[in-house]
Amino acid sequence: MNLQQLEYLKGIAETKSFTLAAEYAHVTQPALSKAISKLEEELGVTLIKRDGRDINLTEFGEIFLKHGKSALSSINEGIKEIEDLKKKNENNIYISSTPCISASFIHFVISDFLNLYNGTKFQFSNESTKNILHNLNNNKIDIGFFESIENIEDFREVEFEKIKKEKYVLVVPKNHHLASKHEVSLKDLKDEFFIMVDEYKNKIVKYHEKIGYIPKILVQPKEAGVIGVLVLVAAGAGITILPNTQMINVDKISILNIKEDIGYKTIYMGWNKHKSEVAIVKNFKEFVIKKYK
């Protein structure tokens, strides 16, 4: 038994004609008649009675069609709900990012993309790199942004591209005694007080043997993020080391190059290589690679 047989029976009941029912169903009359015969054989009853040219449903046919219509209606409602959900999801992008990338990069990406595709809806979350890779590997998100590819071989479904490299710079208040310099050495910062988030603290602390001192970290905000650190620097609470992102407003702070090579902050974009992409996700991925890589 299949839905096609129900549709055929419904068509015969409405048209009282095998010929018209076959025409409306876009099948041949023999094919329609064969499908009805198989249905009657399966049910063990006669569904259609012929009296000369008159074609009507039997009592069995009436009962079966009544429930068949209900089933068809329910199935059609289900199909409609699926189609509506598909249309809704066609403009949705589910992305996740580490908190630091979120604060310094993602909102620029989203803003730039919305200028081209203003009907897009973003579902966004901040997660650790490990959680992002796990969610990508298990098809829970469309796109992920993260800073490290260490142990990425553990997530076999994930593909990624290196999107951007940001040089680390020293950020000081405008009235700081170093503010007018173009470049400084970490060795010259022995007496300075630092404001550092965990991610960037390690960048300077690991150099303590080379520079001959352990940096004085006066403030180590847990939740403030990059913006919070910049506000503290501008207020004169200390200096900091951050990636040189476009979000750094230089009205109240100065940006100095660091003489030592302490590397770069690298931003990766990842996705599940077997996930079926809707058009908007594909457009977003291509947009990011083209604009930022």
Residue, then its C-alpha position, 0 to 999 in steps of 0.5 A: m500500500n502506498l500514498q499513490q494508491l490512495e490518491y488514485l482511489k480519491g480521484i476515482a471517487e471524485t470523477k467517477s471515471f477511471t479515464l479522468a482519474a488517470e488523466y488528472a494523476h498523469v498516468t495511463q488508465p491501465a496503470l491506475s487500474k492495476a494499482i487499484s486492483k493491487l490495493e483491493e487484493e492487499l485489503g481483501v475487499t472490493l473498493i469499486k463497483r461498476d454498474g454499466r458506465d456508473i463507477n462508485l465506491t463500495e461500502f468498503g471503499e467509502i470507509f477506506l477512503k474516509h480514513g485515507k483522506s484523513a491520512l493524506s491531509s495529515i501527510n500534506e500538512g507535514i509536507k507543508e511544515i517541512e517546506d516552511l521550515k526549510k524556507k525558514n532555515e534557508n536564511n539562517i546561519y549557525i556560527s560559533s566563535t571563541p570569545c576573543i575572536s567574537a570581540s575583535f572580528i566576528h561582528f565586523v564579518i557579520s556586519d559586512f555580510l549583512n550589507l550584501y545579504n540583509g535578510t540573513k539571520f545569524q544564530f551565534s554562540n561563544e565557545s571554546t575551540k574544543n567545543i566548536l570543533h566538537n559541534l562542527n564534527n557533529n553537524k550542530i553548527d554551520i561555521g566555526f571560528f577558532e585560533s588553534i588547530e592543535n589536535i584537529e586530527d581528532f575531528r575527522e569531519v572538520e575542514f578549515e581555512k586559515i582566514k587571517k593573521e593579526k600581529y601582536v602590538l603594545v597598547v598604551p594610554k595616550n598620555h603614557h611616556l611610551a605613547s610617542k614611540h613607534e616600536v618598543s622592546l619587551k625588555d623596556l617594559k620591566d616596570e610597567f603594569f599590565i592588563m591581560v586576558d588569559e589568552y594574551k597573557n601567555k604570549i608575554v609571560k613565556y618570554h620572561e627568561k629572554i627579557g629577564y623579568i616576569p611581567k607585572i600583571l595588575v589586572q586580569p579581567k575574566e569576563a571583560g574581553v578585549i573591549g573591557v581591556l581597552v577601556l581599562v587601558a584608556a582609563g590609565a589602569g595599565i598597558t596591554i598586548l593585543p592583536n592589532t584588530q580594526m576595533i582598536n580605537v586610537d582616540k584615547i590609546s596608542i599602538l606600538n610595534i613590539k620589537e621581539d617576534i612574539g608571533y601572530k594571532t591566527i584565525y581559522m574558519g571551519w565547517n563539516k566537510h559532509k554537511s549539506e550546505v544551504a545557499i546562504v551558508k555557502n555564500f557566507k563561507e565564500f565571502v569570508i575566504k574572499k574578503y579576509k584570507 
